[in-house]
């Protein structure tokens, strides 16, 4: 069984909360093993529950559907990312804050959680239902990021299009990085996270600089956004 953990446990969490976190992680891990072995549509919630040694009713206390099990991995990663965005200094340009938040999250994320992300990405191509659920979840994540950017910058996200444009472009860059890296035979967590940082570094030059010269090698530094 592949280990998948959710958000880090809080130091003050009681025994009951720790047990619930372990059960949740075990359900996600067992589900991924079954989905990857048999396909998302073929695997059942009964089989997932049985693999962990719990009832189907217990599974449904944690997840309402198989879709939610898969999407919980993305939710946990993006939840950590949003926390890091909130923690960035307000003096940073919003794009710089997003880039730095990705790096901050990389230092905290459990590698097994990122490996879980690598495992679920191919599942979207197998199930139209799951893909539709992922697209809807992606829209919700962009909306939350848009609201957070607008809050940080003190602008109205309805009247000012910049927060939505930035959030949508950022989301597209992350999607491109993850789908591109999954075309490799055996990608790992560091490769995926490094690819995300490289795509963010390449984004501003791709939008603002001439394409006649070869793309510059990634330097590891956050690109400097235009301020005009």
Biotite code that builds the C-alpha atoms (Angstrom):
import biotite.structure as struc

atoms = struc.array([
    struc.Atom([0.000, 0.000, 0.000], chain_id="A", res_id=1, res_name="UNK", atom_name="CA", element="C"),
    struc.Atom([1.395, 3.362, -0.967], chain_id="A", res_id=2, res_name="UNK", atom_name="CA", element="C"),
    struc.Atom([1.511, 5.830, 1.910], chain_id="A", res_id=3, res_name="UNK", atom_name="CA", element="C"),
    struc.Atom([-0.438, 9.028, 1.403], chain_id="A", res_id=4, res_name="UNK", atom_name="CA", element="C"),
    struc.Atom([-0.798, 11.590, 4.128], chain_id="A", res_id=5, res_name="UNK", atom_name="CA", element="C"),
    struc.Atom([-3.133, 14.531, 4.341], chain_id="A", res_id=6, res_name="UNK", atom_name="CA", element="C"),
    struc.Atom([-2.407, 17.920, 5.875], chain_id="A", res_id=7, res_name="UNK", atom_name="CA", element="C"),
    struc.Atom([0.219, 17.751, 8.658], chain_id="A", res_id=8, res_name="UNK", atom_name="CA", element="C"),
    struc.Atom([-1.210, 16.811, 12.046], chain_id="A", res_id=9, res_name="UNK", atom_name="CA", element="C"),
    struc.Atom([-1.327, 19.656, 14.554], chain_id="A", res_id=10, res_name="UNK", atom_name="CA", element="C"),
    struc.Atom([0.830, 19.130, 17.667], chain_id="A", res_id=11, res_name="UNK", atom_name="CA", element="C"),
    struc.Atom([-2.211, 19.510, 19.930], chain_id="A", res_id=12, res_name="UNK", atom_name="CA", element="C"),
    struc.Atom([-4.333, 16.969, 18.056], chain_id="A", res_id=13, res_name="UNK", atom_name="CA", element="C"),
    struc.Atom([-5.887, 14.405, 20.357], chain_id="A", res_id=14, res_name="UNK", atom_name="CA", element="C"),
    struc.Atom([-5.860, 10.636, 20.016], chain_id="A", res_id=15, res_name="UNK", atom_name="CA", element="C"),
    struc.Atom([-9.226, 10.619, 18.234], chain_id="A", res_id=16, res_name="UNK", atom_name="CA", element="C"),
    struc.Atom([-8.115, 13.208, 15.676], chain_id="A", res_id=17, res_name="UNK", atom_name="CA", element="C"),
    struc.Atom([-4.890, 11.315, 14.986], chain_id="A", res_id=18, res_name="UNK", atom_name="CA", element="C"),
    struc.Atom([-6.808, 8.082, 14.502], chain_id="A", res_id=19, res_name="UNK", atom_name="CA", element="C"),
    struc.Atom([-9.196, 9.793, 12.074], chain_id="A", res_id=20, res_name="UNK", atom_name="CA", element="C"),
    struc.Atom([-6.242, 11.239, 10.137], chain_id="A", res_id=21, res_name="UNK", atom_name="CA", element="C"),
    struc.Atom([-4.648, 7.787, 9.865], chain_id="A", res_id=22, res_name="UNK", atom_name="CA", element="C"),
    struc.Atom([-7.904, 6.223, 8.675], chain_id="A", res_id=23, res_name="UNK", atom_name="CA", element="C"),
    struc.Atom([-8.382, 8.954, 6.082], chain_id="A", res_id=24, res_name="UNK", atom_name="CA", element="C"),
    struc.Atom([-4.829, 8.495, 4.816], chain_id="A", res_id=25, res_name="UNK", atom_name="CA", element="C"),
    struc.Atom([-5.267, 4.729, 4.650], chain_id="A", res_id=26, res_name="UNK", atom_name="CA", element="C"),
    struc.Atom([-8.468, 5.069, 2.630], chain_id="A", res_id=27, res_name="UNK", atom_name="CA", element="C"),
    struc.Atom([-6.795, 7.385, 0.129], chain_id="A", res_id=28, res_name="UNK", atom_name="CA", element="C"),
    struc.Atom([-3.795, 5.088, -0.159], chain_id="A", res_id=29, res_name="UNK", atom_name="CA", element="C"),
    struc.Atom([-5.896, 1.953, -0.662], chain_id="A", res_id=30, res_name="UNK", atom_name="CA", element="C"),
    struc.Atom([-8.087, 3.725, -3.196], chain_id="A", res_id=31, res_name="UNK", atom_name="CA", element="C"),
    struc.Atom([-5.099, 4.807, -5.261], chain_id="A", res_id=32, res_name="UNK", atom_name="CA", element="C"),
    struc.Atom([-3.700, 1.294, -5.266], chain_id="A", res_id=33, res_name="UNK", atom_name="CA", element="C"),
    struc.Atom([-7.023, -0.076, -6.512], chain_id="A", res_id=34, res_name="UNK", atom_name="CA", element="C"),
    struc.Atom([-7.602, 2.701, -9.045], chain_id="A", res_id=35, res_name="UNK", atom_name="CA", element="C"),
    struc.Atom([-4.142, 2.256, -10.542], chain_id="A", res_id=36, res_name="UNK", atom_name="CA", element="C"),
    struc.Atom([-4.438, -1.530, -10.622], chain_id="A", res_id=37, res_name="UNK", atom_name="CA", element="C"),
    struc.Atom([-8.017, -1.935, -11.852], chain_id="A", res_id=38, res_name="UNK", atom_name="CA", element="C"),
    struc.Atom([-9.052, 1.481, -13.174], chain_id="A", res_id=39, res_name="UNK", atom_name="CA", element="C"),
    struc.Atom([-11.066, 4.220, -11.513], chain_id="A", res_id=40, res_name="UNK", atom_name="CA", element="C"),
    struc.Atom([-14.452, 3.076, -12.801], chain_id="A", res_id=41, res_name="UNK", atom_name="CA", element="C"),
    struc.Atom([-13.912, -0.617, -12.005], chain_id="A", res_id=42, res_name="UNK", atom_name="CA", element="C"),
    struc.Atom([-12.799, -0.233, -8.396], chain_id="A", res_id=43, res_name="UNK", atom_name="CA", element="C"),
    struc.Atom([-15.604, 0.074, -5.843], chain_id="A", res_id=44, res_name="UNK", atom_name="CA", element="C"),
    struc.Atom([-15.998, 1.818, -2.512], chain_id="A", res_id=45, res_name="UNK", atom_name="CA", element="C"),
    struc.Atom([-16.730, -1.583, -0.955], chain_id="A", res_id=46, res_name="UNK", atom_name="CA", element="C"),
    struc.Atom([-13.315, -2.821, -2.088], chain_id="A", res_id=47, res_name="UNK", atom_name="CA", element="C"),
    struc.Atom([-11.579, 0.303, -0.818], chain_id="A", res_id=48, res_name="UNK", atom_name="CA", element="C"),
    struc.Atom([-13.196, -0.016, 2.605], chain_id="A", res_id=49, res_name="UNK", atom_name="CA", element="C"),
    struc.Atom([-12.384, -3.724, 2.778], chain_id="A", res_id=50, res_name="UNK", atom_name="CA", element="C"),
    struc.Atom([-8.726, -3.072, 1.953], chain_id="A", res_id=51, res_name="UNK", atom_name="CA", element="C"),
    struc.Atom([-8.491, -0.838, 5.025], chain_id="A", res_id=52, res_name="UNK", atom_name="CA", element="C"),
    struc.Atom([-10.597, -3.099, 7.226], chain_id="A", res_id=53, res_name="UNK", atom_name="CA", element="C"),
    struc.Atom([-13.473, -0.661, 7.733], chain_id="A", res_id=54, res_name="UNK", atom_name="CA", element="C"),
    struc.Atom([-17.094, -0.612, 6.664], chain_id="A", res_id=55, res_name="UNK", atom_name="CA", element="C"),
    struc.Atom([-18.382, 1.193, 3.606], chain_id="A", res_id=56, res_name="UNK", atom_name="CA", element="C"),
    struc.Atom([-20.380, 3.400, 5.963], chain_id="A", res_id=57, res_name="UNK", atom_name="CA", element="C"),
    struc.Atom([-17.138, 4.434, 7.650], chain_id="A", res_id=58, res_name="UNK", atom_name="CA", element="C"),
    struc.Atom([-15.636, 5.312, 4.267], chain_id="A", res_id=59, res_name="UNK", atom_name="CA", element="C"),
    struc.Atom([-18.601, 7.553, 3.502], chain_id="A", res_id=60, res_name="UNK", atom_name="CA", element="C"),
    struc.Atom([-17.999, 9.461, 6.747], chain_id="A", res_id=61, res_name="UNK", atom_name="CA", element="C"),
    struc.Atom([-14.732, 10.634, 5.182], chain_id="A", res_id=62, res_name="UNK", atom_name="CA", element="C"),
    struc.Atom([-15.594, 10.802, 1.479], chain_id="A", res_id=63, res_name="UNK", atom_name="CA", element="C"),
    struc.Atom([-18.977, 11.042, -0.223], chain_id="A", res_id=64, res_name="UNK", atom_name="CA", element="C"),
    struc.Atom([-17.720, 9.396, -3.421], chain_id="A", res_id=65, res_name="UNK", atom_name="CA", element="C"),
    struc.Atom([-14.709, 7.941, -5.231], chain_id="A", res_id=66, res_name="UNK", atom_name="CA", element="C"),
    struc.Atom([-14.304, 11.323, -6.925], chain_id="A", res_id=67, res_name="UNK", atom_name="CA", element="C"),
    struc.Atom([-13.793, 13.006, -3.557], chain_id="A", res_id=68, res_name="UNK", atom_name="CA", element="C"),
    struc.Atom([-11.080, 10.508, -2.629], chain_id="A", res_id=69, res_name="UNK", atom_name="CA", element="C"),
    struc.Atom([-9.069, 11.393, -5.726], chain_id="A", res_id=70, res_name="UNK", atom_name="CA", element="C"),
    struc.Atom([-9.679, 15.128, -5.471], chain_id="A", res_id=71, res_name="UNK", atom_name="CA", element="C"),
    struc.Atom([-8.717, 15.179, -1.778], chain_id="A", res_id=72, res_name="UNK", atom_name="CA", element="C"),
    struc.Atom([-5.067, 14.849, -2.769], chain_id="A", res_id=73, res_name="UNK", atom_name="CA", element="C"),
    struc.Atom([-5.215, 17.978, -4.915], chain_id="A", res_id=74, res_name="UNK", atom_name="CA", element="C"),
    struc.Atom([-7.250, 19.728, -2.206], chain_id="A", res_id=75, res_name="UNK", atom_name="CA", element="C"),
    struc.Atom([-4.639, 18.978, 0.466], chain_id="A", res_id=76, res_name="UNK", atom_name="CA", element="C"),
    struc.Atom([-1.791, 20.261, -1.700], chain_id="A", res_id=77, res_name="UNK", atom_name="CA", element="C"),
    struc.Atom([-3.640, 23.393, -2.755], chain_id="A", res_id=78, res_name="UNK", atom_name="CA", element="C"),
    struc.Atom([-4.748, 24.028, 0.834], chain_id="A", res_id=79, res_name="UNK", atom_name="CA", element="C"),
    struc.Atom([-1.108, 24.085, 1.925], chain_id="A", res_id=80, res_name="UNK", atom_name="CA", element="C"),
    struc.Atom([-0.272, 26.370, -0.994], chain_id="A", res_id=81, res_name="UNK", atom_name="CA", element="C"),
    struc.Atom([-3.008, 28.877, -0.074], chain_id="A", res_id=82, res_name="UNK", atom_name="CA", element="C"),
    struc.Atom([-1.728, 28.958, 3.508], chain_id="A", res_id=83, res_name="UNK", atom_name="CA", element="C"),
    struc.Atom([1.721, 29.863, 2.188], chain_id="A", res_id=84, res_name="UNK", atom_name="CA", element="C"),
    struc.Atom([0.286, 32.584, -0.054], chain_id="A", res_id=85, res_name="UNK", atom_name="CA", element="C"),
    struc.Atom([-1.432, 34.127, 2.968], chain_id="A", res_id=86, res_name="UNK", atom_name="CA", element="C"),
    struc.Atom([1.866, 34.082, 4.848], chain_id="A", res_id=87, res_name="UNK", atom_name="CA", element="C"),
    struc.Atom([3.845, 35.925, 2.160], chain_id="A", res_id=88, res_name="UNK", atom_name="CA", element="C"),
    struc.Atom([4.683, 39.605, 2.818], chain_id="A", res_id=89, res_name="UNK", atom_name="CA", element="C"),
    struc.Atom([2.071, 42.003, 1.474], chain_id="A", res_id=90, res_name="UNK", atom_name="CA", element="C"),
    struc.Atom([4.885, 44.072, -0.050], chain_id="A", res_id=91, res_name="UNK", atom_name="CA", element="C"),
    struc.Atom([5.568, 41.328, -2.629], chain_id="A", res_id=92, res_name="UNK", atom_name="CA", element="C"),
    struc.Atom([4.148, 41.622, -6.107], chain_id="A", res_id=93, res_name="UNK", atom_name="CA", element="C"),
    struc.Atom([1.249, 39.121, -6.240], chain_id="A", res_id=94, res_name="UNK", atom_name="CA", element="C"),
    struc.Atom([2.944, 36.956, -8.866], chain_id="A", res_id=95, res_name="UNK", atom_name="CA", element="C"),
    struc.Atom([6.171, 36.865, -6.858], chain_id="A", res_id=96, res_name="UNK", atom_name="CA", element="C"),
    struc.Atom([4.131, 35.886, -3.808], chain_id="A", res_id=97, res_name="UNK", atom_name="CA", element="C"),
    struc.Atom([2.644, 32.927, -5.725], chain_id="A", res_id=98, res_name="UNK", atom_name="CA", element="C"),
    struc.Atom([6.052, 31.743, -6.916], chain_id="A", res_id=99, res_name="UNK", atom_name="CA", element="C"),
    struc.Atom([7.530, 32.013, -3.432], chain_id="A", res_id=100, res_name="UNK", atom_name="CA", element="C"),
    struc.Atom([4.489, 30.270, -1.936], chain_id="A", res_id=101, res_name="UNK", atom_name="CA", element="C"),
    struc.Atom([5.091, 27.300, -4.240], chain_id="A", res_id=102, res_name="UNK", atom_name="CA", element="C"),
    struc.Atom([8.664, 27.081, -2.927], chain_id="A", res_id=103, res_name="UNK", atom_name="CA", element="C"),
    struc.Atom([7.492, 27.453, 0.671], chain_id="A", res_id=104, res_name="UNK", atom_name="CA", element="C"),
    struc.Atom([4.928, 24.679, 0.175], chain_id="A", res_id=105, res_name="UNK", atom_name="CA", element="C"),
    struc.Atom([7.545, 22.434, -1.418], chain_id="A", res_id=106, res_name="UNK", atom_name="CA", element="C"),
    struc.Atom([9.564, 22.466, 1.789], chain_id="A", res_id=107, res_name="UNK", atom_name="CA", element="C"),
    struc.Atom([6.542, 21.403, 3.852], chain_id="A", res_id=108, res_name="UNK", atom_name="CA", element="C"),
    struc.Atom([4.642, 18.949, 1.653], chain_id="A", res_id=109, res_name="UNK", atom_name="CA", element="C"),
    struc.Atom([5.003, 15.261, 2.399], chain_id="A", res_id=110, res_name="UNK", atom_name="CA", element="C"),
    struc.Atom([6.691, 13.713, -0.687], chain_id="A", res_id=111, res_name="UNK", atom_name="CA", element="C"),
    struc.Atom([4.184, 10.844, -0.542], chain_id="A", res_id=112, res_name="UNK", atom_name="CA", element="C"),
    struc.Atom([1.379, 13.344, -1.066], chain_id="A", res_id=113, res_name="UNK", atom_name="CA", element="C"),
    struc.Atom([3.072, 14.652, -4.204], chain_id="A", res_id=114, res_name="UNK", atom_name="CA", element="C"),
    struc.Atom([3.614, 11.073, -5.408], chain_id="A", res_id=115, res_name="UNK", atom_name="CA", element="C"),
    struc.Atom([-0.127, 10.630, -4.925], chain_id="A", res_id=116, res_name="UNK", atom_name="CA", element="C"),
    struc.Atom([-0.703, 13.582, -7.237], chain_id="A", res_id=117, res_name="UNK", atom_name="CA", element="C"),
    struc.Atom([1.472, 11.921, -9.861], chain_id="A", res_id=118, res_name="UNK", atom_name="CA", element="C"),
    struc.Atom([-0.621, 8.773, -9.576], chain_id="A", res_id=119, res_name="UNK", atom_name="CA", element="C"),
    struc.Atom([-4.005, 10.472, -9.946], chain_id="A", res_id=120, res_name="UNK", atom_name="CA", element="C"),
    struc.Atom([-3.209, 12.611, -12.994], chain_id="A", res_id=121, res_name="UNK", atom_name="CA", element="C"),
    struc.Atom([-3.393, 9.654, -15.451], chain_id="A", res_id=122, res_name="UNK", atom_name="CA", element="C"),
    struc.Atom([-6.755, 8.654, -13.950], chain_id="A", res_id=123, res_name="UNK", atom_name="CA", element="C"),
    struc.Atom([-8.421, 11.768, -15.366], chain_id="A", res_id=124, res_name="UNK", atom_name="CA", element="C"),
    struc.Atom([-7.872, 10.499, -18.899], chain_id="A", res_id=125, res_name="UNK", atom_name="CA", element="C"),
    struc.Atom([-9.615, 7.216, -18.030], chain_id="A", res_id=126, res_name="UNK", atom_name="CA", element="C"),
    struc.Atom([-12.865, 8.573, -16.617], chain_id="A", res_id=127, res_name="UNK", atom_name="CA", element="C"),
    struc.Atom([-14.921, 11.422, -18.134], chain_id="A", res_id=128, res_name="UNK", atom_name="CA", element="C"),
    struc.Atom([-16.828, 11.678, -14.846], chain_id="A", res_id=129, res_name="UNK", atom_name="CA", element="C"),
    struc.Atom([-13.654, 12.101, -12.834], chain_id="A", res_id=130, res_name="UNK", atom_name="CA", element="C"),
    struc.Atom([-12.268, 14.607, -15.326], chain_id="A", res_id=131, res_name="UNK", atom_name="CA", element="C"),
    struc.Atom([-15.448, 16.680, -15.071], chain_id="A", res_id=132, res_name="UNK", atom_name="CA", element="C"),
    struc.Atom([-15.157, 16.630, -11.275], chain_id="A", res_id=133, res_name="UNK", atom_name="CA", element="C"),
    struc.Atom([-11.514, 17.722, -11.512], chain_id="A", res_id=134, res_name="UNK", atom_name="CA", element="C"),
    struc.Atom([-12.348, 20.608, -13.834], chain_id="A", res_id=135, res_name="UNK", atom_name="CA", element="C"),
    struc.Atom([-15.088, 21.788, -11.492], chain_id="A", res_id=136, res_name="UNK", atom_name="CA", element="C"),
    struc.Atom([-12.726, 21.533, -8.519], chain_id="A", res_id=137, res_name="UNK", atom_name="CA", element="C"),
    struc.Atom([-10.084, 23.446, -10.489], chain_id="A", res_id=138, res_name="UNK", atom_name="CA", element="C"),
    struc.Atom([-12.558, 26.274, -11.084], chain_id="A", res_id=139, res_name="UNK", atom_name="CA", element="C"),
    struc.Atom([-13.262, 26.442, -7.353], chain_id="A", res_id=140, res_name="UNK", atom_name="CA", element="C"),
    struc.Atom([-9.549, 26.576, -6.545], chain_id="A", res_id=141, res_name="UNK", atom_name="CA", element="C"),
    struc.Atom([-9.040, 29.411, -9.052], chain_id="A", res_id=142, res_name="UNK", atom_name="CA", element="C"),
    struc.Atom([-11.939, 31.301, -7.484], chain_id="A", res_id=143, res_name="UNK", atom_name="CA", element="C"),
    struc.Atom([-10.408, 30.956, -4.026], chain_id="A", res_id=144, res_name="UNK", atom_name="CA", element="C"),
    struc.Atom([-7.004, 32.061, -5.280], chain_id="A", res_id=145, res_name="UNK", atom_name="CA", element="C"),
    struc.Atom([-8.596, 35.009, -7.096], chain_id="A", res_id=146, res_name="UNK", atom_name="CA", element="C"),
    struc.Atom([-10.301, 36.112, -3.886], chain_id="A", res_id=147, res_name="UNK", atom_name="CA", element="C"),
    struc.Atom([-7.057, 35.761, -1.918], chain_id="A", res_id=148, res_name="UNK", atom_name="CA", element="C"),
    struc.Atom([-5.048, 37.790, -4.436], chain_id="A", res_id=149, res_name="UNK", atom_name="CA", element="C"),
    struc.Atom([-7.711, 40.499, -4.444], chain_id="A", res_id=150, res_name="UNK", atom_name="CA", element="C"),
    struc.Atom([-7.750, 40.572, -0.649], chain_id="A", res_id=151, res_name="UNK", atom_name="CA", element="C"),
    struc.Atom([-3.966, 40.861, -0.452], chain_id="A", res_id=152, res_name="UNK", atom_name="CA", element="C"),
    struc.Atom([-3.932, 43.704, -2.970], chain_id="A", res_id=153, res_name="UNK", atom_name="CA", element="C"),
    struc.Atom([-7.003, 45.519, -1.676], chain_id="A", res_id=154, res_name="UNK", atom_name="CA", element="C"),
    struc.Atom([-8.878, 45.436, -4.993], chain_id="A", res_id=155, res_name="UNK", atom_name="CA", element="C"),
    struc.Atom([-12.369, 44.402, -6.045], chain_id="A", res_id=156, res_name="UNK", atom_name="CA", element="C"),
    struc.Atom([-12.126, 41.074, -7.939], chain_id="A", res_id=157, res_name="UNK", atom_name="CA", element="C"),
    struc.Atom([-15.334, 41.894, -9.807], chain_id="A", res_id=158, res_name="UNK", atom_name="CA", element="C"),
    struc.Atom([-14.314, 45.349, -11.025], chain_id="A", res_id=159, res_name="UNK", atom_name="CA", element="C"),
    struc.Atom([-10.595, 44.572, -11.418], chain_id="A", res_id=160, res_name="UNK", atom_name="CA", element="C"),
    struc.Atom([-9.783, 41.685, -13.791], chain_id="A", res_id=161, res_name="UNK", atom_name="CA", element="C"),
    struc.Atom([-6.168, 41.278, -12.667], chain_id="A", res_id=162, res_name="UNK", atom_name="CA", element="C"),
    struc.Atom([-6.699, 38.860, -9.742], chain_id="A", res_id=163, res_name="UNK", atom_name="CA", element="C"),
    struc.Atom([-8.716, 36.461, -11.915], chain_id="A", res_id=164, res_name="UNK", atom_name="CA", element="C"),
    struc.Atom([-6.257, 36.759, -14.793], chain_id="A", res_id=165, res_name="UNK", atom_name="CA", element="C"),
    struc.Atom([-3.308, 36.039, -12.512], chain_id="A", res_id=166, res_name="UNK", atom_name="CA", element="C"),
    struc.Atom([-5.032, 33.138, -10.748], chain_id="A", res_id=167, res_name="UNK", atom_name="CA", element="C"),
    struc.Atom([-6.144, 31.590, -14.036], chain_id="A", res_id=168, res_name="UNK", atom_name="CA", element="C"),
    struc.Atom([-2.733, 31.944, -15.643], chain_id="A", res_id=169, res_name="UNK", atom_name="CA", element="C"),
    struc.Atom([-1.039, 30.503, -12.578], chain_id="A", res_id=170, res_name="UNK", atom_name="CA", element="C"),
    struc.Atom([-3.417, 27.544, -12.608], chain_id="A", res_id=171, res_name="UNK", atom_name="CA", element="C"),
    struc.Atom([-2.731, 26.933, -16.291], chain_id="A", res_id=172, res_name="UNK", atom_name="CA", element="C"),
    struc.Atom([1.024, 26.926, -15.660], chain_id="A", res_id=173, res_name="UNK", atom_name="CA", element="C"),
    struc.Atom([0.645, 24.384, -12.851], chain_id="A", res_id=174, res_name="UNK", atom_name="CA", element="C"),
    struc.Atom([-1.582, 22.195, -15.008], chain_id="A", res_id=175, res_name="UNK", atom_name="CA", element="C"),
    struc.Atom([0.903, 22.332, -17.877], chain_id="A", res_id=176, res_name="UNK", atom_name="CA", element="C"),
    struc.Atom([3.790, 21.430, -15.576], chain_id="A", res_id=177, res_name="UNK", atom_name="CA", element="C"),
    struc.Atom([2.017, 18.433, -14.052], chain_id="A", res_id=178, res_name="UNK", atom_name="CA", element="C"),
    struc.Atom([0.641, 16.983, -17.285], chain_id="A", res_id=179, res_name="UNK", atom_name="CA", element="C"),
    struc.Atom([3.977, 17.454, -19.060], chain_id="A", res_id=180, res_name="UNK", atom_name="CA", element="C"),
    struc.Atom([5.961, 15.722, -16.353], chain_id="A", res_id=181, res_name="UNK", atom_name="CA", element="C"),
    struc.Atom([3.523, 12.795, -16.226], chain_id="A", res_id=182, res_name="UNK", atom_name="CA", element="C"),
    struc.Atom([4.421, 11.929, -19.813], chain_id="A", res_id=183, res_name="UNK", atom_name="CA", element="C"),
    struc.Atom([7.763, 10.717, -18.494], chain_id="A", res_id=184, res_name="UNK", atom_name="CA", element="C"),
    struc.Atom([8.151, 7.028, -17.667], chain_id="A", res_id=185, res_name="UNK", atom_name="CA", element="C"),
    struc.Atom([8.896, 7.316, -13.941], chain_id="A", res_id=186, res_name="UNK", atom_name="CA", element="C"),
    struc.Atom([8.515, 10.868, -12.629], chain_id="A", res_id=187, res_name="UNK", atom_name="CA", element="C"),
    struc.Atom([9.110, 11.487, -8.937], chain_id="A", res_id=188, res_name="UNK", atom_name="CA", element="C"),
    struc.Atom([8.030, 14.125, -6.436], chain_id="A", res_id=189, res_name="UNK", atom_name="CA", element="C"),
    struc.Atom([11.159, 16.279, -6.763], chain_id="A", res_id=190, res_name="UNK", atom_name="CA", element="C"),
    struc.Atom([10.905, 16.211, -10.551], chain_id="A", res_id=191, res_name="UNK", atom_name="CA", element="C"),
    struc.Atom([7.272, 17.309, -10.456], chain_id="A", res_id=192, res_name="UNK", atom_name="CA", element="C"),
    struc.Atom([7.859, 20.139, -7.984], chain_id="A", res_id=193, res_name="UNK", atom_name="CA", element="C"),
    struc.Atom([10.958, 21.252, -9.858], chain_id="A", res_id=194, res_name="UNK", atom_name="CA", element="C"),
    struc.Atom([8.960, 21.289, -13.086], chain_id="A", res_id=195, res_name="UNK", atom_name="CA", element="C"),
    struc.Atom([6.328, 23.505, -11.479], chain_id="A", res_id=196, res_name="UNK", atom_name="CA", element="C"),
    struc.Atom([8.951, 26.007, -10.370], chain_id="A", res_id=197, res_name="UNK", atom_name="CA", element="C"),
    struc.Atom([10.584, 25.960, -13.815], chain_id="A", res_id=198, res_name="UNK", atom_name="CA", element="C"),
    struc.Atom([7.257, 26.594, -15.553], chain_id="A", res_id=199, res_name="UNK", atom_name="CA", element="C"),
    struc.Atom([6.553, 29.538, -13.262], chain_id="A", res_id=200, res_name="UNK", atom_name="CA", element="C"),
    struc.Atom([9.997, 30.920, -13.993], chain_id="A", res_id=201, res_name="UNK", atom_name="CA", element="C"),
    struc.Atom([9.395, 30.606, -17.729], chain_id="A", res_id=202, res_name="UNK", atom_name="CA", element="C"),
    struc.Atom([5.910, 32.124, -17.645], chain_id="A", res_id=203, res_name="UNK", atom_name="CA", element="C"),
    struc.Atom([6.763, 35.826, -17.529], chain_id="A", res_id=204, res_name="UNK", atom_name="CA", element="C"),
    struc.Atom([9.423, 35.619, -20.294], chain_id="A", res_id=205, res_name="UNK", atom_name="CA", element="C"),
    struc.Atom([6.987, 33.582, -22.422], chain_id="A", res_id=206, res_name="UNK", atom_name="CA", element="C"),
    struc.Atom([4.425, 36.373, -22.127], chain_id="A", res_id=207, res_name="UNK", atom_name="CA", element="C"),
    struc.Atom([6.664, 39.412, -22.378], chain_id="A", res_id=208, res_name="UNK", atom_name="CA", element="C"),
    struc.Atom([9.944, 38.634, -24.162], chain_id="A", res_id=209, res_name="UNK", atom_name="CA", element="C"),
    struc.Atom([10.787, 37.891, -27.823], chain_id="A", res_id=210, res_name="UNK", atom_name="CA", element="C"),
    struc.Atom([10.728, 34.246, -28.869], chain_id="A", res_id=211, res_name="UNK", atom_name="CA", element="C"),
    struc.Atom([13.460, 34.522, -31.494], chain_id="A", res_id=212, res_name="UNK", atom_name="CA", element="C"),
    struc.Atom([16.198, 33.418, -29.100], chain_id="A", res_id=213, res_name="UNK", atom_name="CA", element="C"),
    struc.Atom([16.300, 30.001, -27.334], chain_id="A", res_id=214, res_name="UNK", atom_name="CA", element="C"),
    struc.Atom([14.538, 29.841, -23.980], chain_id="A", res_id=215, res_name="UNK", atom_name="CA", element="C"),
    struc.Atom([16.911, 30.707, -21.098], chain_id="A", res_id=216, res_name="UNK", atom_name="CA", element="C"),
    struc.Atom([17.973, 27.988, -18.702], chain_id="A", res_id=217, res_name="UNK", atom_name="CA", element="C"),
    struc.Atom([16.093, 28.100, -15.356], chain_id="A", res_id=218, res_name="UNK", atom_name="CA", element="C"),
    struc.Atom([18.078, 30.035, -12.776], chain_id="A", res_id=219, res_name="UNK", atom_name="CA", element="C"),
    struc.Atom([16.104, 29.098, -9.677], chain_id="A", res_id=220, res_name="UNK", atom_name="CA", element="C"),
    struc.Atom([15.171, 32.710, -8.983], chain_id="A", res_id=221, res_name="UNK", atom_name="CA", element="C"),
    struc.Atom([11.654, 34.055, -9.166], chain_id="A", res_id=222, res_name="UNK", atom_name="CA", element="C"),
    struc.Atom([11.080, 36.015, -12.384], chain_id="A", res_id=223, res_name="UNK", atom_name="CA", element="C"),
    struc.Atom([10.707, 39.741, -11.940], chain_id="A", res_id=224, res_name="UNK", atom_name="CA", element="C"),
    struc.Atom([7.202, 40.757, -13.040], chain_id="A", res_id=225, res_name="UNK", atom_name="CA", element="C"),
    struc.Atom([6.579, 43.960, -14.937], chain_id="A", res_id=226, res_name="UNK", atom_name="CA", element="C"),
    struc.Atom([5.303, 46.778, -12.768], chain_id="A", res_id=227, res_name="UNK", atom_name="CA", element="C"),
    struc.Atom([3.992, 49.074, -15.489], chain_id="A", res_id=228, res_name="UNK", atom_name="CA", element="C"),
])
